[in-house]
Amino acid sequence: MTDWFEITRRNARSVQTTIGWIFWDPGAIRRYEAAGLPPGLAGPLGYIAARCAPLASSGPEAVVAAFGSISPAGIRGVFGLLLSQERFQEMWSARDEAVAEGLRLHAPGIVDPLVEYADELWAAVEQLPLVGRTFFGAHLAVPRPADPLLSGWHAVNCLREWRGDTHWALVVAAGLGHAEASVLHNGWLGYEPDWLARSRGTATDDIAAAWASLAQRGLADGRTVTAAGVALRQTLEDDTDRLTSLPWELIGEARSLEFAARFEPPCELLLRRVDDTAGVNYQPASRVRAPR
C-alpha cells in the first residue's frame, strides 16, 4: 500500500524550499528597496508585503490571523508603510521578478520540473478544500502568471499555503497562540532558547507570557520545553502531514515520487542559498530535524 504520510512528509520539504528561499534573497531585497521599503528592513517587510498581497485588501488584522507565526507589530508596520492595494501588488510583482531570476541563476535544475508539473499541480490545487484555508483561498484567486516557470512556482506556493492553513488550524485547536507556537516549535527543533520567536519579530513581553502559559500546561519548565511540549509539537507535525496528503494522492504515487526525485537536488541548492543569505537556522521547515 502507498505510504502517503511519508510521501507527504518528504515532498513538504521541497514545497517549502521551492518557495521559502526567496524570503531572504538579495535580488528580492534589492527590488523591495527600489520600490520604497527602507534599507535594512526591506527583507522582512518585503516578505510580509509580498506574501500577504492577495489578502491585503482585508486589512492588517486579517493578515495577522492568516500568518500566525509572524509578529503582529511587523505586519501592522507594513500596512503603515504601504497605504494601498497597488503598493502591495508592487511588492508581489517585485518578488515574482526575483523568483524567476533567482531560480534560473541559483537552481536551474528546478526550472524544467516546475514548468512540466505546472498543469498537474494546478489540477490538484483546484480540487483542494477551501473551508478554513483563508490564506490559500486568497492566493488561489490571484490570476496565474503567463510565465510557465512562475505558473509552476505559484502552484507550489498554493500547496504551501494550503498546508500552512491546515497546520495553523491544528495549532489553534491545540490551544496555542502566536508566541506559544514559536516557543514550542523552537524547543522541538532544539534551537537556542527563543531564537525562532525572535527571528519572527515576537516581542520580549509576548515571549515571556508564552513561557508562562506553556508552564501552566506542563509544556515548559522555566525556559525549557518539557518532554510533553516536544511530544505535542511532534503530534502537530505528524497530524499536519496526515491531513495534507490529498494533493499527492490526486497527483498519484508515481508522479509524487518523481516530484521528490526531481525537486530535491535543486532544492538542496536553494537551501544552501538560505544558509548564505540568512543563516543555517532559517527556514526550519526545510531542515531535517536532528533526533532528540
N, C-alpha and C positions, 0 to 999 in steps of 0.2 A: 504493500500500500504506500501511496505517496505521503511523505512526511512534510506536510505543508507548513508546520511550525518551523522546522529547520530551514526550509526554503525561504520563508518569510524573514526569519532572523538573518539569514545570510544576505539576502538582497536588500534588507533595510539599510545595511551599512553602505552599499553602493548608492542607493537612493539618496541618503543623507549627504554623502560625499560629493556626488554629482552636483548637488545644489549648494551645499554649505561653504565650499571653498571661496566663493565669491564674496562672502561677508567681510573678508579682510584683504581682498585683493587690491594691490596698489593701483591697478588700472581702473577699478571701480571708484576707489577713494579719490583719485585724480579727477574723475568726471564729476563726483559729488561736489568737490571743491569748486570746480569750474561752474557748476550750477548754483553756487552761492552758499553752500554749507561751510561753516567755519573750519579753518585748518586746525588739525589736532583732534577735532571731534567729528570730522566728516565721515570717518569709517563707521562708528557705531550709529550715528544719527542717520547716515545714508542707508545703512542696513535696515533700520526700523522703517524709514520712509519708503524705501523701495518695496519691502516685503508687505507693508500694510496698505500700499496704494489702492488695491481693489476694495478695501473696506474703509478707506479714509473718509469718505463722504458721510459715514455714520458717526464720526467724531472720536475723540481720544478714549472715552470710556469703553466704547465698543472694542477698540483696538487693544486696550489693556486686558479686557476679558478674553480676547482671542489669543493674544501672545502667551499669557500665562507666566512664563519664566522671566520676561524682560521687565526691568524697572519701570513702574508706572510713571515715575518722575521723568525718566528719559523719553517715554512715549509722549507725555504731555509737553515736554520741551520741544519735540519735533513739530508738534502742532502749533506751538508758539512761533516757530520759525517759518513754517510753510502754511500759508494762510488760505490756500485754495486747492481744490482738487487738481487743477492744472499743474501746480508745483509738485504735488505728489507724483503725477504722471511723468514729469520731467525726471524724477529720480528713478522711476520704473524704467524709463527708456535708457537712462544712463547706465543702469545696472545691466540691462539686456545687451547694450553695446559692449560692455566689459566682458560679459559672459561669452559672447560669440568670439571676441578677440582672444580671450584668455584660454578657452578650451582648445582652440586651434594651436595656440602657442605652447601651452604647458602640458596638455594631454591630448595630442592629436589622435591617439588611438580610440578616443571616445566618440569622435565625430561620426564615423560611419555607423556604429551601433545606434546612436541617438537618432540619426536620420532613418535608419532601417526599421527601428522599433516604434517610431512615432505613431503610425496608424494603429498598431496593435495596442499600444499604451493608451491612446485616446479612446479606443473602443472599450477598453476595460474601465477607464476613468468614468466614462459616461454611464456606466452601469452601477457605480458605487452609490450606496445610500447617502442621502443628503442630511437626514434628520440628525440634529446635534452637531453637525460639522459646518459651522458658520464660516470659518476661515477658508475651508476647502470650497464651499459654495461660492464665496466671493471670487476666488481665483478661477473657478470653473466658468464663471460668467464673462471673464475677460476674453476678447477676440483672440484667436490663435494667430501667432506670428506667421508671416509669409515665408520667412527663412526656415527651411526644413530643419536645420540644426536647432534653432531656437524653439521650433514647434515641439521637437522631441524633448528638449530640456524643460519646457513648460509642462509637458505631460508628466515627466518625472516629478516636477515641482508639485503638481496636483496630488500625486501619490504621497509625497512627503507631507503636504498639509492635511490630507485625509488621515494619515497615520497620526499626525500630531494632534488633531482634534480628538481622535479616538483616545489617545494617551491621556490628554487632559481631562476628558470625561472620567476616566478611571482615577486620576489623581484627585479630582474633586470628590468623587464618590468615596474615596478613602479618607476624606476629611482634611485634606491638605490644602493650604493656600500657597500663594506665590513664593514667599521666602521659605516656608517649611519644605516645599517640594525641592528647592535648590539645595537646602542644607542636607536633606536626606539623600538626594542624588549624589552630592559631594562625598558623603560618608560611604555610600555604596561603591563609588569609584575608588576610594582610598586616597583622594587628593588631600593636600594640606588643608587644615580647618578653614572653612568659609571661602575658599578660593572660588568656587563656582558661583556662589551668590554674588560675591564682589565683582566677578568678571561680567555679570549681567546687570550691574549697577544698583544692586539692592542696598538700601540704606542701612547703616550700622544699627540703628534702633530696631529696624524691622528684622534684622538677623538675630539680635538678642531676643526679641519677642518670639521668634521662631524656635530658638533653642529652648526657651521656657515652655512653650506649648508642646514641643516634642517630648520634653522631660516629663510633663504631666501624664503623657500617654505611655510612658515607659519606652519610648523610641530613642531617647537620648539620656545620657548620664553626664552632667556637666557639659563640656564641649566635645563630647564623643557620641557618635551614633551607636546605639546598642545593637546587639545581635538581632533583636526584634525589629529594629529600624531597618537594618540591612535586609532582613527577610521580607519586610513589607515592600521595600523598593524592588527587590528581585521579583516579587509577585506582580508588581505593576509592570515590570518589563516583560515578564512571561505572558501576562494577560494581554498586553498590547500586541505581542506577536501572534497570539492565538486569535485575536479579534481583527487582525488586519491581513489575513491570508487571502481574502477574497480576490483582490486584483491578480494575484499569481494563479489562483485557481481558474480565473477567467482566461488568462493568457495560456495556461496549460503547463504541464510538468516539463515537457521537453524544451519549450521556449523559455520557461522560467529558469531552468538550469543553464541554458545557453546565455541568457541575460547575465547570470552570475559569472560565467566564464569570460564573457566579453567585456563586462564593465569593471570587474575587479582590478585588472592590471592598470588601466589608465586612472582608476580611482586611487590607487596607491600613489601615483604621481601627484594627484590633486591633494591628497592628504599630506604629502611632503611639502607641497606648496603652503598648506596651512601651518606646518611646522616652521617654515621660513618666514611667513608674513605675520603670524600671530604668536605661535608657541605650541609646545607639544601637549599641553593640556586642553587646548581649544578643540571644539567640535567633538565632544566626548562620545556622541552617538556613532561616530565613525571609528572609534578606538576599540580594540579588543580588550575587554576588561580583564585585568590580572586576577587569577584565582585568589580567593581570600579565605 
